[in-house]
Amino acid sequence: MVTIRELETDPYPVYARLRREEPVTWVPDARQWLVTRWRDVRTVLTDTERFTTEQPSSPLHALCGGAPMLFREGPSHRDVREAFRHDYDPHRVTDYVDTIARPIAHRVADDLAPTGGADLAADYFEPVTAIAMAAHLGAGPEGADELRRWGKVLTDVANNFGRDPAVDAEAAGVMADDVAVTALVRGLRERPDRSVISHLLHANRRGQGARPDADVLPVLKHLGLSVIEPGWLAAWTLVALWSEPDQLAAVRADRALLGAAVYEALRWSGPVGVLGRRTTRDVTLGGRDIPADSVIAAAIASANRDEEEFTDPDRFDLHRDVRTHLGFGVGPHGCPAHPLVTAAARTALDVLLERMPGVRPAQGTRGTPHGWKLRLTGPLHAVWDVAARKVS
């Protein structure tokens, strides 16, 4: 039997055992079926007839005030997705890096660099990527603060599985505080602009008027997770590079390698470890019979270390061919923002290496990775060479 406690501490040895012995297993603590092999995980994510994203029992419905895009299927999902899909086209991502992400990273780095040391997860990666992602959405400073707060409590809820009612109760209070974003949406209804949120309201409406709050606000509330996830990805990439000094040296010498490093880190230890689905009928998967209306935990973190798909999968290798990894999902619900997510993480790391020369783990400190549905590095206490840093 598998427990949540062992998954939260370090899921990867558990996943390796399950892939060998029981690739589809019931996790009583989570009341979900855990799927661990690459081919089965991919089946769950692409077979929309048997596995749906609709999960009416999820606490996210109440917390977000309706169904976020993650839980929509069919026309409702396509309508919302198409409204802002083009905001993540390559030319827009390039513009985002040049005009939003890099200036914000420089500003945060310049404030932090003279200190010579910090928790990079909390003091650098999260503010850089969260502020930059929120700015891309079109949220002002107050809206960005709301989105970050929502992202943090939704993280707690995702890893709680209802075990501590106080976690869900606290989250409900935070998520209900939506004055800034609601005011922003109200203003954009009357005065559209070129922001993502404006497109979510107005794009592809063909004379039907702006989308109602019931379609827009739940999506925006769930996007609180999306504004902080790139910071986690950047943090995991740094952890990965610290684990392989030769590859860190290569990246320092040629920062063009950061793109490959970020994408491999997403495979090696991406922040999103599990994607949820629900069975629409009785199914057989991985040799197990699963009843209809069962919740499936498709462990993309396990699939991305499947020995049948990747050579030496537990090793971080930025020169690896990772085209088949499932870090951003696959199928109709594959992450449409993935070019922006990797660009935000890459840019934060690029500026870090430029402005904090010799950045390294602080002596005597160790990170405390935790979580399995959403896996975080914990604090990343680091030091760097203040006298050698560059100033622009």
C-alpha positions as CSV (number, residue, x, y, z in Angstrom):
1,M,0.0,0.0,0.0
2,V,1.2,3.5,-0.7
3,T,0.7,6.4,1.7
4,I,0.6,10.1,1.1
5,R,3.3,10.6,3.7
6,E,5.9,8.6,1.7
7,L,4.8,10.3,-1.5
8,E,5.2,13.7,0.0
9,T,8.7,13.0,1.4
10,D,10.2,11.6,-1.8
11,P,7.8,10.1,-4.4
12,Y,10.5,9.0,-6.9
13,P,11.6,5.7,-5.1
14,V,7.9,4.9,-4.7
15,Y,7.2,5.6,-8.3
16,A,10.1,3.4,-9.4
17,R,8.8,0.5,-7.3
18,L,5.2,1.0,-8.6
19,R,6.3,1.1,-12.2
20,R,7.9,-2.3,-11.7
21,E,5.3,-4.0,-9.5
22,E,1.9,-2.2,-9.6
23,P,1.8,0.5,-12.2
24,V,-1.8,1.4,-11.3
25,T,-2.5,1.3,-7.6
26,W,-5.1,2.6,-5.2
27,V,-4.0,5.2,-2.7
28,P,-6.5,5.1,0.2
29,D,-5.3,8.4,1.9
30,A,-6.0,10.3,-1.3
31,R,-9.0,8.2,-2.5
32,Q,-7.5,8.1,-5.9
33,W,-6.0,5.6,-8.4
34,L,-2.3,6.4,-9.0
35,V,-1.0,5.8,-12.5
36,T,2.8,5.7,-12.9
37,R,3.9,4.3,-16.2
38,W,4.5,6.6,-19.2
39,R,2.3,4.8,-21.6
40,D,-0.6,4.6,-19.1
41,V,-0.3,8.2,-18.0
42,R,-0.3,9.3,-21.7
43,T,-3.4,7.2,-22.3
44,V,-5.2,8.9,-19.4
45,L,-4.3,12.4,-20.6
46,T,-5.3,11.8,-24.3
47,D,-8.3,9.5,-24.1
48,T,-11.0,12.0,-23.4
49,E,-13.8,9.5,-24.0
50,R,-12.8,7.4,-20.9
51,F,-11.0,10.0,-18.8
52,T,-12.4,13.5,-18.2
53,T,-11.1,16.6,-16.5
54,E,-14.5,17.3,-15.1
55,Q,-14.2,16.7,-11.3
56,P,-17.3,18.1,-9.6
57,S,-16.2,16.9,-6.2
58,S,-13.0,18.9,-6.3
59,P,-12.8,21.8,-3.7
60,L,-11.5,24.0,-6.5
61,H,-15.0,24.5,-7.7
62,A,-16.1,26.3,-4.5
63,L,-12.8,28.0,-4.0
64,C,-12.7,29.5,-7.6
65,G,-16.5,30.2,-7.7
66,G,-17.0,27.8,-10.6
67,A,-15.2,25.6,-13.0
68,P,-11.6,26.7,-13.9
69,M,-10.4,25.9,-17.4
70,L,-8.6,22.8,-16.0
71,F,-12.0,21.2,-15.3
72,R,-13.8,22.1,-18.5
73,E,-14.4,19.8,-21.5
74,G,-15.8,20.2,-25.0
75,P,-17.1,23.6,-26.3
76,S,-16.7,25.4,-22.9
77,H,-13.0,24.4,-22.7
78,R,-12.3,25.3,-26.4
79,D,-14.0,28.6,-26.1
80,V,-12.0,29.8,-23.1
81,R,-8.7,28.3,-24.4
82,E,-9.1,29.9,-27.9
83,A,-9.8,33.3,-26.3
84,F,-6.1,33.7,-25.2
85,R,-4.2,30.9,-27.0
86,H,-2.5,33.4,-29.3
87,D,-1.2,35.4,-26.4
88,Y,1.4,32.6,-26.1
89,D,2.6,32.7,-29.7
90,P,6.4,32.8,-30.1
91,H,6.6,36.4,-31.1
92,R,4.6,37.5,-28.1
93,V,6.8,35.4,-25.8
94,T,9.9,37.1,-27.2
95,D,8.3,40.5,-26.6
96,Y,7.3,39.4,-23.0
97,V,10.9,38.5,-22.2
98,D,12.3,41.8,-23.6
99,T,9.8,44.2,-22.2
100,I,8.4,42.5,-19.0
101,A,10.3,39.5,-17.6
102,R,13.9,40.7,-18.0
103,P,13.4,44.2,-16.6
104,I,11.5,42.8,-13.6
105,A,14.3,40.2,-13.0
106,H,16.9,43.0,-13.1
107,R,15.0,45.1,-10.6
108,V,14.5,42.3,-8.1
109,A,18.1,41.1,-8.6
110,D,19.5,44.6,-8.1
111,D,17.6,44.9,-4.8
112,L,18.8,41.5,-3.6
113,A,22.4,41.2,-4.9
114,P,24.1,43.5,-2.4
115,T,23.0,41.3,0.5
116,G,25.2,38.4,-0.7
117,G,22.7,35.8,0.3
118,A,19.0,34.9,0.4
119,D,16.4,32.3,0.1
120,L,16.3,32.3,-3.7
121,A,13.0,30.4,-3.8
122,A,11.0,33.0,-1.8
123,D,13.1,36.2,-2.3
124,Y,14.0,35.9,-6.0
125,F,12.3,33.3,-8.1
126,E,8.8,33.7,-6.8
127,P,8.6,37.5,-7.0
128,V,10.3,37.7,-10.4
129,T,8.2,35.2,-12.2
130,A,4.9,35.9,-10.3
131,I,5.1,39.7,-11.0
132,A,6.2,39.1,-14.6
133,M,3.4,36.5,-15.3
134,A,0.8,38.7,-13.7
135,A,2.0,41.7,-15.7
136,H,1.6,39.6,-18.9
137,L,-2.0,38.8,-17.9
138,G,-2.7,42.5,-17.6
139,A,-3.0,42.6,-13.8
140,G,-1.8,45.7,-12.1
141,P,0.2,45.6,-8.8
142,E,-2.9,44.9,-6.7
143,G,-4.1,42.2,-9.0
144,A,-0.7,40.6,-9.0
145,D,-0.7,40.5,-5.2
146,E,-4.1,38.8,-5.3
147,L,-3.0,36.3,-7.8
148,R,0.1,35.4,-5.8
149,R,-2.0,34.9,-2.6
150,W,-4.5,32.7,-4.5
151,G,-1.6,30.6,-5.9
152,K,-0.1,30.0,-2.5
153,V,-3.4,28.8,-0.9
154,L,-4.3,26.7,-3.9
155,T,-1.0,25.0,-3.6
156,D,-1.8,24.1,0.0
157,V,-5.2,22.8,-1.0
158,A,-3.9,20.7,-3.8
159,N,-1.5,18.9,-1.4
160,N,-4.0,18.7,1.4
161,F,-6.5,16.1,0.0
162,G,-9.1,17.2,2.6
163,R,-7.0,15.9,5.5
164,D,-7.0,19.2,7.4
165,P,-10.3,21.1,7.1
166,A,-8.6,24.2,8.4
167,V,-6.5,24.4,5.2
168,D,-9.6,24.5,3.0
169,A,-11.3,27.0,5.4
170,E,-8.4,29.4,5.3
171,A,-8.2,29.1,1.5
172,A,-11.9,29.9,1.2
173,G,-11.3,33.2,3.0
174,V,-8.3,34.2,0.8
175,M,-10.0,33.2,-2.4
176,A,-13.1,35.2,-1.6
177,D,-11.0,38.4,-1.4
178,D,-11.2,39.3,-5.0
179,V,-11.7,43.0,-5.0
180,A,-8.7,44.0,-7.1
181,V,-9.3,41.4,-9.9
182,T,-13.0,41.9,-9.9
183,A,-12.5,45.7,-10.4
184,L,-10.0,45.0,-13.1
185,V,-12.4,42.7,-15.0
186,R,-15.2,45.3,-14.6
187,G,-12.9,48.0,-16.1
188,L,-11.9,45.8,-19.0
189,R,-15.5,45.1,-19.9
190,E,-15.9,48.8,-20.6
191,R,-12.5,49.6,-21.9
192,P,-10.8,46.5,-23.6
193,D,-7.1,46.5,-24.2
194,R,-4.6,44.0,-25.6
195,S,-4.0,42.2,-22.3
196,V,-4.7,38.4,-21.8
197,I,-7.5,39.2,-19.4
198,S,-9.2,41.5,-21.9
199,H,-8.9,38.8,-24.5
200,L,-10.4,36.3,-22.1
201,L,-13.4,38.7,-21.8
202,H,-13.8,39.7,-25.5
203,A,-12.0,37.5,-28.0
204,N,-14.0,35.4,-30.5
205,R,-17.4,36.6,-29.1
206,R,-18.9,37.4,-32.6
207,G,-21.4,40.0,-31.3
208,Q,-22.4,38.1,-28.2
209,G,-21.0,40.6,-25.7
210,A,-18.2,39.9,-23.2
211,R,-18.0,36.6,-21.4
212,P,-19.8,36.6,-18.1
213,D,-18.1,36.5,-14.8
214,A,-19.0,32.9,-14.3
215,D,-16.7,32.0,-17.3
216,V,-14.0,34.5,-16.4
217,L,-13.4,34.8,-12.7
218,P,-13.0,31.0,-11.9
219,V,-10.4,30.9,-14.7
220,L,-8.5,33.9,-13.3
221,K,-8.6,32.6,-9.8
222,H,-7.1,29.3,-10.8
223,L,-4.4,31.2,-12.8
224,G,-3.1,32.2,-9.4
225,L,-1.2,28.8,-9.6
226,S,0.1,29.6,-13.0
227,V,1.8,32.9,-12.0
228,I,3.9,31.1,-9.3
229,E,4.7,27.8,-11.0
230,P,7.4,29.3,-13.3
231,G,9.3,30.3,-10.1
232,W,9.2,26.7,-8.9
233,L,10.5,25.5,-12.2
234,A,13.4,28.0,-12.1
235,A,14.1,26.8,-8.5
236,W,14.1,23.2,-9.6
237,T,16.4,24.0,-12.5
238,L,18.9,25.6,-10.1
239,V,18.7,22.6,-7.8
240,A,19.3,20.3,-10.8
241,L,22.3,22.3,-11.9
242,W,23.8,22.3,-8.4
243,S,23.5,18.5,-8.5
244,E,25.7,18.3,-11.7
245,P,28.6,20.7,-11.4
246,D,29.9,20.0,-14.9
247,Q,26.6,21.0,-16.4
248,L,26.4,24.1,-14.2
249,A,29.8,25.1,-15.5
250,A,28.7,24.5,-19.1
251,V,25.6,26.7,-18.5
252,R,27.7,29.5,-16.9
253,A,30.0,29.4,-20.0
254,D,27.1,29.4,-22.4
255,R,23.8,30.6,-21.0
256,A,22.1,29.7,-24.3
257,L,22.0,26.2,-22.7
258,L,19.5,27.5,-20.1
259,G,16.5,26.6,-22.3
260,A,17.6,23.0,-22.5
261,A,18.3,23.0,-18.7
262,V,14.9,24.3,-17.9
263,Y,13.1,21.8,-20.1
264,E,15.2,18.9,-18.7
265,A,14.5,20.1,-15.1
266,L,10.8,19.9,-16.0
267,R,11.3,16.2,-16.8
268,W,13.6,15.5,-13.9
269,S,11.6,17.2,-11.1
270,G,8.9,19.4,-12.5
271,P,6.7,21.3,-10.0
272,V,3.5,19.7,-11.2
273,G,3.7,16.1,-10.3
274,V,0.2,14.8,-10.9
275,L,-2.7,15.7,-13.2
276,G,-6.2,14.7,-12.2
277,R,-8.8,13.0,-14.2
278,R,-12.1,11.1,-13.6
279,T,-13.3,7.9,-15.3
280,T,-16.4,8.3,-17.4
281,R,-17.1,4.5,-17.4
282,D,-15.6,1.2,-16.1
283,V,-12.1,1.0,-17.5
284,T,-9.1,-1.4,-17.4
285,L,-5.7,0.2,-17.2
286,G,-2.3,-1.3,-16.3
287,G,-4.0,-4.6,-15.5
288,R,-6.4,-3.1,-13.0
289,D,-10.2,-2.8,-13.3
290,I,-11.2,0.8,-12.3
291,P,-14.9,1.6,-11.7
292,A,-16.7,4.5,-13.4
293,D,-16.5,7.9,-11.6
294,S,-13.2,7.1,-10.0
295,V,-10.6,9.8,-9.5
296,I,-7.3,9.2,-11.4
297,A,-3.9,10.7,-10.3
298,A,-1.9,10.6,-13.5
299,A,1.7,10.9,-12.2
300,I,3.5,12.8,-14.9
301,A,6.5,13.0,-12.5
302,S,6.7,9.2,-12.6
303,A,6.1,9.0,-16.3
304,N,9.0,11.4,-16.9
305,R,11.3,9.0,-15.1
306,D,10.0,5.8,-16.8
307,E,13.0,3.5,-17.6
308,E,11.2,2.3,-20.7
309,E,11.1,5.8,-22.1
310,F,14.3,7.5,-20.8
311,T,17.9,6.2,-20.3
312,D,19.2,6.8,-16.8
313,P,16.1,8.7,-16.0
314,D,17.0,9.7,-12.4
315,R,20.0,11.7,-13.7
316,F,19.6,15.3,-14.8
317,D,21.1,15.7,-18.2
318,L,20.6,18.9,-20.1
319,H,21.8,17.2,-23.3
320,R,19.0,14.7,-23.2
321,D,16.3,14.4,-25.9
322,V,13.2,15.2,-23.9
323,R,10.7,15.6,-26.7
324,T,8.5,12.8,-25.2
325,H,8.3,14.0,-21.7
326,L,4.9,15.0,-20.2
327,G,5.8,17.9,-18.0
328,F,3.3,20.2,-19.7
329,G,0.7,17.5,-20.1
330,V,-0.5,16.3,-23.6
331,G,-3.7,16.2,-25.5
332,P,-6.5,18.8,-25.4
333,H,-5.5,20.0,-22.0
334,G,-1.8,20.3,-22.7
335,C,-0.6,23.6,-21.1
336,P,-1.1,26.4,-23.7
337,A,1.2,28.7,-21.8
338,H,4.2,26.4,-21.8
339,P,6.4,28.7,-24.0
340,L,5.8,31.6,-21.6
341,V,6.4,29.4,-18.5
342,T,9.8,28.2,-19.7
343,A,10.7,31.7,-20.9
344,A,9.9,33.1,-17.5
345,A,12.0,30.5,-15.7
346,R,14.9,30.8,-18.2
347,T,15.0,34.6,-17.9
348,A,15.0,34.5,-14.1
349,L,17.9,32.1,-14.1
350,D,19.8,34.1,-16.8
351,V,19.6,37.3,-14.8
352,L,20.5,35.4,-11.6
353,L,23.7,34.0,-13.1
354,E,24.6,37.5,-14.4
355,R,23.9,39.5,-11.3
356,M,24.9,37.0,-8.6
357,P,28.3,35.6,-9.7
358,G,29.3,32.4,-8.1
359,V,25.8,31.7,-6.7
360,R,25.9,28.5,-4.7
361,P,24.2,26.7,-1.8
362,A,24.8,28.3,1.6
363,Q,27.0,26.2,3.7
364,G,25.3,24.1,6.3
365,T,21.8,24.5,4.8
366,R,19.7,21.9,3.0
367,G,16.6,22.3,1.0
368,T,13.4,20.5,2.1
369,P,11.6,19.3,-1.0
370,H,8.0,18.4,-0.3
371,G,4.7,17.6,-1.9
372,W,3.8,15.2,-4.7
373,K,0.8,16.6,-6.6
374,L,2.6,19.9,-6.5
375,R,6.3,19.5,-5.5
376,L,8.3,22.4,-4.2
377,T,12.0,22.7,-3.5
378,G,11.5,24.4,-0.1
379,P,13.9,27.2,0.8
380,L,16.9,27.6,-1.4
381,H,19.4,29.4,0.9
382,A,22.3,30.6,-1.3
383,V,25.3,32.9,-1.2
384,W,27.2,34.7,-4.0
385,D,30.2,37.0,-4.5
386,V,29.0,40.5,-3.9
387,A,32.3,42.2,-4.9
388,A,32.3,40.5,-8.3
389,R,28.7,41.2,-9.3
390,K,27.9,43.1,-12.4
391,V,25.9,46.4,-12.3
392,S,24.1,47.7,-15.3
